[in-house]
């Protein structure tokens, strides 16, 4: 059977009636963003629990999220640290259109002003991953269009805990992680630590990651409990955001001429949660959270040229574009040190009540959120220049402040087999931008913007039997205005207006017998004031523009089945429409009717696993991503700089094996990603980027 025939067969099987329900539903507790009664959820829902995570032994979170219907993860680095998640065809760049949470708290460095993802919790301390779409998103913000991804971390133990793992792999990969803890019914504490290092995807692409996290739980009395957690994370990477042109890519997809590029990040985060049981049917949970992130990137200028008062240019021009080794010394350096911090407080009351024979479960909450950002940009004259180097000049210096106040309400009306869930979120956001330096000139100019939004939603579920649930929902969503990466202080701050959406879903969840689950969802997203990167519509890189109206329509789902020792899984997404509905003068002229960039029609992930009674667990998987356009003009002709042309469809195969030694707490495992070592284009953003070559790792883990 050819690869095309295999994919056709998988597609036919998928859409004959498929969707997803996690094989770990029994692991669900209320600590996440998913209610205990998942059948009342009026929308698409995916939960990847501890059993599935242990079976996968993923190298990074990318391999996990690719199994979620409607989700594409674009490769950029081996560890997935520059996380690029696309939900239902929305922009994947740094997951800026997806709300990422850890235990319900945003993890992007500045959720409103700069939601670019550079971090996710190391998977060794993640119990499960929840992905929600649909009308229930009114409970969350600021991003409420595509979806919400929540990483639920492991609970504090109530007994002695000793776990850990050691791994080695190709491209000098190695990692160590450990979890230690102790506890009882009254108090518990756990400590998690990880070190991970490897050479990444491209030449001169080494990365090192270290994190330590602590989490405690204390039962104050029968009604009150307190959970406190904190973490420190550090990354040092020789990662570059510069892609290759066609000539370089033809020589080697993994070539990296930007060997002086560097990225560093350190992050401190804390969360305090107080839970108060008010009677038997009400709980008030109040959380306070704080995150500080400092990141700095140092980028070879390559073809970029900046007009400077003291020196004409810091970029590479002419021959340097094709002969880096000869002209490297002529290339300057662009530095982007940025400091972010945010904190907030969020009380949430959940209670049950009844009236006129109708039972109800209500959620009322509010959140105050405050964030500050300092963004600097320097230009240096040499590839390894830094902020304090001779002749380095400060190009831009901006202070951005955001404060947001939100309130939300949701109620589940239950009448027999029918659950009706209306909800609404109101959010007021105010943002200021103080430009101290712009284009090498000291100024002091402040601009501001504000938005007040009311976002309603309603969902409906019908459960005629224990095996079938049908659902439907509609809600309003929004994405905050994105400030340009490179600010223009002479223009109003947030010249880009908030993106708004109306989203509709209809689908079903079906469990015909134990071990078999099927779920499918048909959806439509009507978008206005669509936010896209300027480079995708022929504009300047580092900017964002409003591109008018767009519409996404698709069908997605997954099916799982356990047949004795064999486990089958199939996840499919068919985005049959993702197009611009309007032309916007001076922005997207001539693109009406074109397909949205980086929105493939087909996504397929299939797996087959085998569990032997003697402790052997095998899995074979295949992941397919359809063809994509790299710009709004839907250009098919390849340009020499690598920026234009299609991103061809690709198929990669993975395998994993686990073996638990008899009468032992030791588990041996091995994972291979891209088994057949296919070379493929992952993206054309800032040039050609290749996906990872074949990667292998082996390890040993101490398990419970």
C-alpha positions as CSV (number, residue, x, y, z in Angstrom):
1,X,0.0,0.0,0.0
2,X,1.4,3.4,-0.9
3,X,1.5,6.3,1.5
4,X,-1.3,8.1,-0.4
5,X,-3.5,5.0,-0.2
6,X,-2.8,4.6,3.5
7,X,-3.8,8.3,4.1
8,X,-6.9,7.9,2.1
9,X,-7.9,4.8,4.1
10,X,-7.3,6.6,7.4
11,X,-9.3,9.6,6.2
12,X,-12.3,7.4,5.2
13,X,-12.2,5.6,8.5
14,X,-11.9,8.8,10.5
15,X,-14.8,10.6,9.0
16,X,-17.1,7.6,8.8
17,X,-17.7,8.5,12.4
18,X,-14.8,9.4,14.6
19,X,-13.7,11.8,17.4
20,X,-11.8,11.7,20.6
21,X,-12.4,10.8,24.2
22,X,-9.4,10.2,26.4
23,X,-8.6,6.8,27.7
24,X,-7.8,8.5,31.0
25,X,-11.3,9.9,31.8
26,X,-11.1,8.1,35.1
27,X,-8.1,10.3,36.1
28,X,-10.1,13.5,35.9
29,X,-10.5,15.5,39.1
30,X,-11.7,19.1,39.7
31,X,-8.1,20.6,39.9
32,X,-8.1,21.5,36.2
33,X,-10.4,23.4,33.9
34,X,-12.6,20.4,33.1
35,X,-15.7,19.7,35.3
36,X,-16.0,16.3,37.0
37,X,-19.1,15.5,35.0
38,X,-17.5,15.8,31.5
39,X,-20.7,14.7,29.7
40,X,-22.2,18.1,30.5
41,X,-19.5,19.9,28.6
42,X,-21.1,21.5,25.6
43,X,-18.1,21.6,23.3
44,X,-15.0,19.9,22.0
45,X,-12.9,18.4,24.7
46,X,-9.6,16.5,24.8
47,X,-7.9,15.1,27.9
48,X,-4.5,13.4,27.7
49,X,-4.0,11.7,31.0
50,X,-1.1,10.0,32.8
51,X,-1.6,6.6,31.2
52,X,-1.4,8.0,27.7
53,X,1.6,10.2,28.6
54,X,3.4,7.3,30.0
55,X,2.8,5.2,27.0
56,X,4.0,7.9,24.5
57,X,7.2,8.8,26.3
58,X,7.3,12.0,24.2
59,X,10.5,13.9,23.5
60,X,8.6,17.1,23.8
61,X,5.0,18.4,24.2
62,X,4.8,18.7,20.4
63,X,4.3,15.0,20.0
64,X,1.5,15.1,22.6
65,X,-0.5,18.0,21.2
66,X,-0.4,16.6,17.6
67,X,-2.9,14.0,18.8
68,X,-5.5,16.6,19.6
69,X,-8.1,17.1,16.9
70,X,-7.9,20.5,15.2
71,X,-4.4,21.2,16.6
72,X,-1.2,21.7,14.5
73,X,2.2,22.2,16.1
74,X,4.8,23.7,13.8
75,X,8.4,22.6,14.3
76,X,11.1,25.1,15.1
77,X,13.3,23.6,17.8
78,X,13.8,20.0,19.1
79,X,12.4,20.6,22.6
80,X,9.3,22.5,21.5
81,X,10.4,25.5,23.6
82,X,9.5,27.9,20.8
83,X,6.0,26.5,20.9
84,X,3.9,27.1,17.8
85,X,0.3,25.9,18.3
86,X,-2.4,26.4,15.8
87,X,-6.0,25.6,16.7
88,X,-8.5,25.2,13.8
89,X,-6.2,27.0,11.3
90,X,-5.5,30.1,13.4
91,X,-1.9,31.5,13.4
92,X,0.6,29.1,15.0
93,X,3.4,31.6,15.5
94,X,4.5,31.3,19.1
95,X,1.0,30.1,20.1
96,X,-0.1,33.7,20.2
97,X,-3.7,32.7,19.4
98,X,-4.0,30.0,22.0
99,X,-4.4,30.5,25.7
100,X,-1.8,28.4,27.6
101,X,-2.4,27.7,31.3
102,X,-0.6,25.9,34.1
103,X,-3.1,24.9,36.8
104,X,-5.4,27.6,35.5
105,X,-2.8,30.4,35.4
106,X,-1.5,31.9,32.1
107,X,2.1,30.9,31.3
108,X,2.8,33.3,28.3
109,X,5.2,36.1,29.4
110,X,2.6,38.9,28.9
111,X,-0.8,37.3,28.2
112,X,-2.2,40.6,26.8
113,X,0.7,42.6,25.4
114,X,3.0,39.7,24.3
115,X,1.5,36.2,24.4
116,X,4.4,34.7,22.5
117,X,5.1,31.3,24.1
118,X,8.6,30.4,25.1
119,X,7.8,28.0,28.0
120,X,5.7,25.1,29.0
121,X,5.9,23.0,32.2
122,X,8.3,20.0,31.8
123,X,6.2,17.0,31.2
124,X,7.7,14.9,34.0
125,X,5.6,17.0,36.4
126,X,2.5,17.2,34.3
127,X,-0.4,14.8,35.3
128,X,-2.6,15.5,32.3
129,X,-3.2,18.0,29.5
130,X,-6.6,19.5,28.9
131,X,-7.7,21.1,25.7
132,X,-11.0,22.9,25.5
133,X,-12.8,24.7,22.7
134,X,-16.4,25.9,22.4
135,X,-18.8,28.0,24.5
136,X,-17.1,27.3,27.9
137,X,-14.3,29.6,26.9
138,X,-16.2,32.5,28.4
139,X,-14.6,31.4,31.7
140,X,-11.1,32.1,30.5
141,X,-9.1,34.9,28.9
142,X,-7.6,36.8,27.3
143,X,-7.5,34.6,24.2
144,X,-11.0,33.1,23.7
145,X,-11.1,32.3,20.0
146,X,-9.2,29.1,19.2
147,X,-8.8,27.1,22.3
148,X,-7.4,26.7,25.8
149,X,-4.6,24.3,26.7
150,X,-4.2,23.7,30.5
151,X,-1.2,21.8,31.9
152,X,-2.4,20.2,35.2
153,X,0.7,19.5,37.4
154,X,1.0,16.5,39.6
155,X,-0.7,16.6,43.0
156,X,1.2,16.9,46.3
157,X,1.6,13.3,47.6
158,X,0.0,11.9,50.8
159,X,2.8,9.4,51.3
160,X,6.5,9.1,50.5
161,X,7.3,9.9,46.8
162,X,10.5,9.0,45.0
163,X,10.4,9.1,41.2
164,X,12.8,10.0,38.4
165,X,14.2,9.3,35.0
166,X,17.5,9.4,33.0
167,X,17.5,9.6,29.2
168,X,20.1,9.8,26.4
169,X,19.6,10.1,22.7
170,X,20.8,11.3,19.3
171,X,22.4,14.7,18.8
172,X,24.0,14.6,22.3
173,X,20.6,14.6,24.0
174,X,20.5,13.8,27.7
175,X,18.1,14.6,30.5
176,X,17.6,13.9,34.2
177,X,14.5,14.5,36.2
178,X,13.5,13.7,39.7
179,X,10.4,14.1,41.9
180,X,10.6,13.8,45.7
181,X,7.8,14.3,48.2
182,X,6.2,13.3,51.4
183,X,2.8,14.0,53.0
184,X,-0.3,12.9,54.9
185,X,-3.9,14.0,55.1
186,X,-2.9,17.3,56.8
187,X,0.2,18.4,54.9
188,X,2.3,17.5,51.9
189,X,5.2,18.8,49.9
190,X,6.9,17.8,46.6
191,X,10.0,18.9,44.8
192,X,10.5,18.5,41.1
193,X,13.7,19.1,39.2
194,X,14.9,18.6,35.6
195,X,18.0,19.1,33.5
196,X,17.8,18.7,29.7
197,X,20.4,19.3,27.1
198,X,20.9,18.5,23.4
199,X,22.1,19.8,20.0
200,X,18.7,20.5,18.6
201,X,17.6,20.4,14.9
202,X,20.2,22.4,13.1
203,X,24.0,22.8,13.3
204,X,25.1,25.0,16.1
205,X,21.7,24.7,17.7
206,X,22.5,23.5,21.2
207,X,20.0,24.0,24.0
208,X,20.1,23.6,27.8
209,X,17.1,23.7,30.1
210,X,16.9,23.6,33.9
211,X,13.9,23.9,36.2
212,X,13.2,23.4,39.9
213,X,9.6,23.5,41.3
214,X,8.1,23.1,44.7
215,X,4.5,22.6,45.6
216,X,2.9,22.3,49.0
217,X,-0.6,21.5,50.3
218,X,-2.0,22.2,53.8
219,X,-5.4,21.3,55.2
220,X,-6.1,24.2,57.6
221,X,-9.3,22.6,58.9
222,X,-12.2,20.6,57.6
223,X,-13.3,23.5,55.3
224,X,-10.1,25.4,54.4
225,X,-7.0,24.3,52.5
226,X,-4.1,26.1,51.0
227,X,-1.9,25.2,48.1
228,X,1.4,27.1,47.4
229,X,3.7,26.4,44.4
230,X,6.7,28.1,42.9
231,X,9.2,27.4,40.2
232,X,12.4,28.7,38.7
233,X,13.3,27.9,35.0
234,X,16.3,28.8,33.0
235,X,17.1,28.2,29.3
236,X,20.2,28.9,27.2
237,X,20.0,28.1,23.5
238,X,22.0,28.7,20.4
239,X,18.7,29.0,18.6
240,X,18.3,31.3,15.7
241,X,15.1,32.7,14.2
242,X,16.7,33.1,10.9
243,X,15.6,30.6,8.2
244,X,17.5,29.5,5.1
245,X,17.1,30.6,1.5
246,X,16.6,28.0,-1.2
247,X,20.3,27.7,-2.0
248,X,21.3,27.1,1.6
249,X,18.4,24.7,2.1
250,X,19.4,22.7,-0.9
251,X,22.9,22.2,0.5
252,X,21.6,21.0,3.8
253,X,18.2,21.6,5.5
254,X,19.9,21.6,8.8
255,X,22.6,24.1,7.9
256,X,22.9,27.1,10.3
257,X,24.9,30.1,9.1
258,X,23.8,32.1,12.2
259,X,26.2,30.4,14.6
260,X,26.5,33.5,16.8
261,X,22.8,33.7,17.6
262,X,21.8,33.1,21.2
263,X,18.6,33.0,23.2
264,X,18.4,33.1,27.0
265,X,15.4,33.0,29.3
266,X,14.8,32.9,33.0
267,X,11.4,32.6,34.6
268,X,10.1,32.8,38.2
269,X,6.5,31.9,38.9
270,X,4.4,31.5,42.0
271,X,0.7,30.6,42.8
272,X,-1.3,30.5,46.0
273,X,-4.7,28.9,46.1
274,X,-7.1,29.0,49.0
275,X,-10.1,26.6,48.8
276,X,-13.0,27.1,51.2
277,X,-15.9,24.6,51.3
278,X,-19.0,26.6,52.2
279,X,-21.5,24.1,53.3
280,X,-22.0,21.0,51.2
281,X,-22.8,22.5,47.8
282,X,-20.5,25.5,47.5
283,X,-16.8,26.1,47.1
284,X,-14.9,29.4,47.0
285,X,-11.5,29.1,45.4
286,X,-9.2,32.2,45.4
287,X,-5.9,32.3,43.7
288,X,-3.1,34.8,43.6
289,X,-0.4,34.4,41.0
290,X,2.8,36.1,39.9
291,X,5.2,35.5,37.0
292,X,8.5,37.3,36.0
293,X,10.2,36.5,32.8
294,X,13.4,37.9,31.3
295,X,14.4,36.9,27.8
296,X,17.1,38.1,25.5
297,X,17.8,37.2,21.9
298,X,20.9,38.0,19.9
299,X,20.3,37.6,16.1
300,X,22.7,37.8,13.2
301,X,21.3,40.6,11.0
302,X,21.7,38.7,7.7
303,X,20.0,40.8,5.0
304,X,18.4,43.3,7.4
305,X,19.7,46.9,7.1
306,X,19.0,49.7,9.6
307,X,19.5,53.3,9.0
308,X,21.7,54.6,11.9
309,X,23.0,58.1,12.7
310,X,26.4,56.9,13.7
311,X,26.9,54.1,11.2
312,X,25.1,53.4,7.9
313,X,24.2,49.7,8.5
314,X,24.5,46.7,10.8
315,X,23.2,44.1,8.3
316,X,24.5,41.7,5.8
317,X,24.1,42.7,2.1
318,X,25.2,41.4,-1.2
319,X,27.5,38.4,-1.2
320,X,26.9,37.7,2.5
321,X,23.6,36.3,1.7
322,X,25.1,33.4,-0.3
323,X,28.6,33.2,1.1
324,X,28.3,33.6,4.8
325,X,31.7,32.1,5.7
326,X,33.5,34.7,3.6
327,X,31.4,37.7,4.7
328,X,30.5,36.8,8.3
329,X,32.6,39.5,9.8
330,X,30.6,42.1,8.0
331,X,27.3,41.1,9.6
332,X,26.0,43.0,12.6
333,X,23.9,41.8,15.4
334,X,20.4,42.8,16.7
335,X,19.7,42.4,20.4
336,X,16.3,42.2,21.9
337,X,16.4,42.0,25.7
338,X,12.9,42.0,27.2
339,X,11.6,41.9,30.8
340,X,8.0,40.9,31.6
341,X,6.0,40.5,34.8
342,X,2.4,40.0,35.6
343,X,0.3,39.3,38.7
344,X,-3.3,38.9,39.5
345,X,-6.0,37.7,41.8
346,X,-9.0,35.6,40.9
347,X,-11.8,34.4,43.2
348,X,-14.2,31.8,41.8
349,X,-17.4,30.6,43.5
350,X,-18.9,27.4,42.4
351,X,-22.2,26.2,43.9
352,X,-25.2,24.0,43.3
353,X,-28.8,25.1,43.6
354,X,-32.3,24.1,42.5
355,X,-35.6,25.7,41.8
356,X,-38.9,24.6,40.2
357,X,-37.5,21.1,39.8
358,X,-34.4,22.3,37.9
359,X,-31.0,21.5,39.3
360,X,-28.2,24.0,38.6
361,X,-24.5,24.3,38.9
362,X,-23.2,27.9,38.8
363,X,-19.8,29.5,38.5
364,X,-19.2,33.1,39.3
365,X,-15.8,34.7,39.2
366,X,-13.7,37.8,38.7
367,X,-10.1,38.5,37.9
368,X,-7.8,41.5,38.2
369,X,-4.7,41.2,36.1
370,X,-1.7,43.6,35.9
371,X,1.3,43.3,33.6
372,X,4.4,45.3,32.7
373,X,6.8,44.9,29.9
374,X,10.1,46.6,29.0
375,X,11.3,46.0,25.4
376,X,14.7,47.2,24.3
377,X,16.4,46.7,21.0
378,X,20.1,47.3,20.3
379,X,22.1,47.2,17.1
380,X,25.8,46.1,17.2
381,X,28.4,46.2,14.5
382,X,29.8,42.6,14.9
383,X,28.1,39.2,15.0
384,X,28.9,38.7,18.7
385,X,28.2,42.2,19.9
386,X,26.3,42.7,23.2
387,X,24.6,45.6,24.9
388,X,27.9,46.8,26.4
389,X,30.1,46.3,23.4
390,X,31.8,49.3,21.8
391,X,29.7,51.1,19.2
392,X,26.6,49.3,20.2
393,X,23.6,51.6,19.9
394,X,20.2,51.6,21.6
395,X,17.6,51.6,18.9
396,X,14.3,51.3,20.8
397,X,13.2,51.4,24.4
398,X,9.5,50.9,25.3
399,X,7.6,50.4,28.6
400,X,4.2,48.8,28.2
401,X,1.7,48.5,31.0
402,X,-1.6,46.6,30.9
403,X,-4.4,46.2,33.4
404,X,-7.4,44.1,32.9
405,X,-10.6,43.5,34.9
406,X,-12.8,40.6,34.1
407,X,-16.0,39.1,35.5
408,X,-17.8,36.0,34.3
409,X,-20.8,33.9,35.1
410,X,-21.9,30.5,33.9
411,X,-24.8,28.3,34.9
412,X,-25.7,24.7,34.0
413,X,-29.5,24.1,34.0
414,X,-30.2,20.4,34.2
415,X,-33.6,19.0,33.3
416,X,-33.6,15.3,32.9
417,X,-31.2,14.4,30.1
418,X,-30.8,18.0,28.9
419,X,-28.2,20.4,30.2
420,X,-28.3,24.1,29.1
421,X,-25.3,26.2,29.9
422,X,-25.4,30.0,29.3
423,X,-22.5,32.1,30.3
424,X,-21.0,35.6,29.8
425,X,-17.7,37.3,30.3
426,X,-17.1,41.0,30.6
427,X,-13.6,42.3,30.3
428,X,-12.1,45.8,30.5
429,X,-8.5,46.2,29.3
430,X,-6.3,49.4,29.4
431,X,-2.8,49.5,27.8
432,X,-0.2,52.2,27.7
433,X,3.0,52.4,25.7
434,X,5.8,54.8,26.8
435,X,8.5,55.1,24.1
436,X,11.7,56.4,25.6
437,X,13.9,55.8,22.6
438,X,12.8,55.3,19.0
439,X,15.0,54.7,15.9
440,X,18.1,55.7,17.9
441,X,16.6,59.0,19.0
442,X,15.7,59.7,22.6
443,X,12.0,60.7,23.0
444,X,9.4,60.5,25.6
445,X,6.0,59.8,24.1
446,X,3.1,57.9,25.6
447,X,0.1,56.5,23.8
448,X,-2.8,54.4,25.1
449,X,-5.7,52.3,24.2
450,X,-8.6,50.6,25.9
451,X,-11.3,48.0,25.2
452,X,-14.5,47.0,26.9
453,X,-15.9,43.7,25.7
454,X,-19.0,41.6,26.6
455,X,-18.6,38.0,25.4
456,X,-21.7,35.8,25.8
457,X,-22.0,32.1,25.0
458,X,-24.5,29.2,25.4
459,X,-24.2,25.5,25.2
460,X,-26.6,22.5,25.1
461,X,-26.0,18.9,25.8
462,X,-28.5,16.0,25.5
463,X,-27.7,12.6,26.9
464,X,-30.4,10.2,25.9
465,X,-28.4,7.2,27.2
466,X,-25.3,6.3,29.1
467,X,-23.4,5.8,25.9
468,X,-24.4,8.9,23.8
469,X,-24.1,12.7,24.3
470,X,-25.0,15.2,21.7
471,X,-23.9,18.8,22.1
472,X,-24.1,22.2,20.5
473,X,-22.8,25.7,21.4
474,X,-22.2,29.2,20.2
475,X,-20.1,31.9,21.8
476,X,-18.4,35.2,21.1
477,X,-14.6,35.3,21.4
478,X,-11.8,37.9,21.1
479,X,-8.0,38.2,20.8
480,X,-6.4,41.4,22.3
481,X,-4.7,43.8,20.0
482,X,-1.1,42.8,19.3
483,X,1.5,45.5,19.5
484,X,4.1,45.3,16.8
485,X,7.4,43.6,17.7
486,X,9.2,46.7,16.4
487,X,7.2,49.6,17.6
488,X,6.4,52.7,15.6
489,X,6.1,55.5,18.3
490,X,4.7,58.0,15.8
491,X,1.6,55.8,15.2
492,X,-1.2,55.2,17.8
493,X,-0.3,52.4,20.1
494,X,-2.5,49.4,19.2
495,X,-3.3,50.5,15.7
496,X,-4.3,46.9,15.4
497,X,-7.8,46.5,16.7
498,X,-9.0,43.5,18.8
499,X,-10.0,40.5,16.8
500,X,-13.5,39.2,17.4
501,X,-15.2,36.0,16.5
502,X,-18.5,34.2,16.6
503,X,-18.0,30.4,16.9
504,X,-20.5,27.6,16.6
505,X,-20.1,23.9,17.3
506,X,-22.3,20.8,17.0
507,X,-21.1,17.3,17.7
508,X,-21.5,14.1,19.7
509,X,-19.6,11.8,22.1
510,X,-20.4,8.1,21.9
511,X,-19.2,5.1,23.9
512,X,-20.9,2.0,22.4
513,X,-19.1,-0.3,24.7
514,X,-16.3,-0.3,27.3
515,X,-13.0,0.5,25.7
516,X,-14.5,2.2,22.6
517,X,-15.0,6.0,22.3
518,X,-16.0,8.2,19.4
519,X,-16.4,11.9,19.3
520,X,-16.9,14.3,16.4
521,X,-17.4,18.0,16.1
522,X,-18.5,20.3,13.2
523,X,-17.5,23.9,13.8
524,X,-17.6,27.4,12.2
525,X,-15.6,30.5,13.2
526,X,-16.7,33.8,11.7
527,X,-13.8,36.3,12.3
528,X,-13.7,40.1,12.0
529,X,-10.7,42.4,12.3
530,X,-8.5,39.3,11.7
531,X,-5.0,39.8,13.1
532,X,-2.2,38.5,11.0
533,X,1.5,39.1,10.8
534,X,2.5,41.8,8.4
535,X,4.9,39.6,6.5
536,X,2.1,37.2,5.5
537,X,0.3,39.9,3.6
538,X,3.4,41.5,2.0
539,X,4.1,43.9,4.9
540,X,7.1,44.4,7.2
541,X,8.2,41.6,9.4
542,X,7.7,42.2,13.1
543,X,4.3,44.0,12.6
544,X,0.7,43.0,12.9
545,X,-2.3,44.2,10.8
546,X,-6.0,43.8,10.7
547,X,-6.9,41.8,7.6
548,X,-10.7,42.2,7.6
549,X,-13.1,39.2,7.8
550,X,-12.4,35.5,7.5
551,X,-14.2,32.2,8.0
552,X,-13.0,28.8,9.2
553,X,-15.2,25.7,8.9
554,X,-14.2,22.2,9.6
555,X,-14.9,18.7,10.9
556,X,-12.7,17.1,13.6
557,X,-12.6,14.2,15.9
558,X,-11.0,11.1,17.2
559,X,-11.8,7.5,17.9
560,X,-10.2,5.0,20.3
561,X,-10.7,1.3,20.8
562,X,-9.2,-1.3,23.1
563,X,-9.4,-4.8,21.7
564,X,-7.8,-7.1,24.2
565,X,-4.2,-6.1,24.4
566,X,-4.4,-3.9,21.3
567,X,-5.2,-0.2,21.5
568,X,-6.2,1.8,18.4
569,X,-6.3,5.6,18.1
570,X,-7.3,7.9,15.3
571,X,-7.5,11.7,15.3
572,X,-8.6,13.5,12.2
573,X,-9.3,17.2,11.2
574,X,-10.6,18.4,7.9
575,X,-10.6,22.2,7.6
576,X,-12.5,22.5,4.4
577,X,-12.7,26.3,4.6
578,X,-10.3,28.8,5.9
579,X,-10.4,31.9,3.7
580,X,-10.3,35.7,3.6
581,X,-13.8,37.1,3.1
582,X,-12.8,40.7,2.4
583,X,-10.0,42.8,0.9
584,X,-8.6,45.5,3.1
585,X,-7.2,48.5,1.2
586,X,-3.5,48.8,1.6
587,X,-3.3,45.6,3.6
588,X,-4.7,42.6,1.8
589,X,-5.8,43.8,-1.6
590,X,-6.4,40.8,-3.9
591,X,-6.7,38.1,-1.3
592,X,-10.4,37.8,-1.0
593,X,-11.3,34.2,-1.3
594,X,-7.7,33.0,-0.7
595,X,-6.8,30.5,1.9
596,X,-5.5,31.6,5.3
597,X,-1.7,31.0,5.5
598,X,-0.5,28.0,7.5
599,X,-4.0,26.4,7.6
600,X,-3.7,22.9,6.2
601,X,-6.9,21.1,5.1
602,X,-6.0,17.8,6.6
603,X,-4.5,16.7,9.9
604,X,-4.3,13.0,10.7
605,X,-2.7,11.1,13.6
606,X,-3.1,7.3,13.9
607,X,-1.6,4.9,16.4
608,X,-1.7,1.2,17.2
609,X,-0.4,-0.1,20.5
610,X,0.1,-3.5,22.1
611,X,0.3,-4.3,25.8
612,X,1.9,-7.6,26.7
613,X,0.9,-9.1,30.1
614,X,4.6,-9.3,31.0
615,X,5.0,-5.6,31.1
616,X,5.9,-4.7,27.5
617,X,4.0,-1.8,25.9
618,X,4.6,-1.0,22.2
619,X,3.2,1.8,20.1
620,X,3.5,2.7,16.4
621,X,2.1,6.0,15.2
622,X,1.8,8.1,12.0
623,X,1.3,11.9,11.8
624,X,0.2,13.6,8.6
625,X,-0.1,17.4,7.9
626,X,-1.5,18.6,4.6
627,X,-0.1,21.3,2.2
628,X,-0.1,24.9,3.4
629,X,0.4,28.3,1.9
630,X,3.0,30.6,3.3
631,X,1.4,33.9,2.5
632,X,-2.0,35.5,1.9
633,X,-1.4,35.6,-1.8
634,X,-1.3,31.8,-1.9
635,X,1.9,32.0,-3.9
636,X,3.0,28.6,-5.3
637,X,6.2,29.7,-7.0
638,X,9.2,29.3,-4.8
639,X,11.2,32.5,-4.2
640,X,15.0,32.4,-3.8
641,X,14.8,33.8,-0.3
642,X,12.7,30.9,0.8
643,X,9.9,33.1,2.1
644,X,7.3,32.3,-0.6
645,X,6.0,29.0,-1.9
646,X,3.9,26.3,-0.4
647,X,4.8,24.2,2.6
648,X,4.4,20.7,1.2
649,X,2.4,18.0,2.9
650,X,4.5,15.7,5.2
651,X,4.1,12.3,6.9
652,X,6.3,11.2,9.8
653,X,6.3,7.9,11.8
654,X,7.0,7.4,15.4
655,X,7.6,4.3,17.7
656,X,7.8,3.8,21.4
657,X,8.4,0.8,23.7
658,X,8.1,0.5,27.5
659,X,9.1,-2.4,29.6
660,X,8.7,-2.6,33.3
661,X,11.1,-5.0,35.0
662,X,9.3,-7.8,36.9
663,X,8.8,-7.1,40.6
664,X,10.6,-3.8,40.2
665,X,9.9,-0.1,40.1
666,X,12.2,0.3,37.1
667,X,10.8,0.9,33.7
668,X,12.9,0.9,30.5
669,X,11.8,2.9,27.5
670,X,12.8,4.0,24.0
671,X,11.3,6.4,21.5
672,X,12.0,7.1,17.9
673,X,10.5,10.2,16.2
674,X,10.6,10.6,12.4
675,X,11.5,6.9,12.1
676,X,12.2,7.0,8.3
677,X,14.3,10.2,8.6
678,X,12.2,12.3,6.2
679,X,13.5,15.7,5.5
680,X,10.6,18.2,5.2
681,X,9.9,21.9,5.3
682,X,8.2,22.9,8.6
683,X,7.8,26.6,7.9
684,X,8.8,29.5,5.7
685,X,8.4,32.2,8.3
686,X,11.7,34.2,8.2
687,X,13.0,31.7,5.7
688,X,13.0,28.0,5.3
689,X,12.9,25.8,8.4
690,X,13.3,22.1,8.4
691,X,11.5,19.7,10.7
692,X,13.7,17.5,13.0
693,X,15.5,14.6,11.5
694,X,15.2,11.2,13.0
695,X,15.5,11.4,16.8
696,X,16.0,8.5,19.1
697,X,16.2,8.3,22.9
698,X,16.4,5.5,25.5
699,X,15.9,5.8,29.2
700,X,15.1,4.3,32.6
701,X,12.4,5.6,34.9
702,X,11.6,5.0,38.6
703,X,7.8,4.6,38.6
704,X,5.3,4.3,41.5
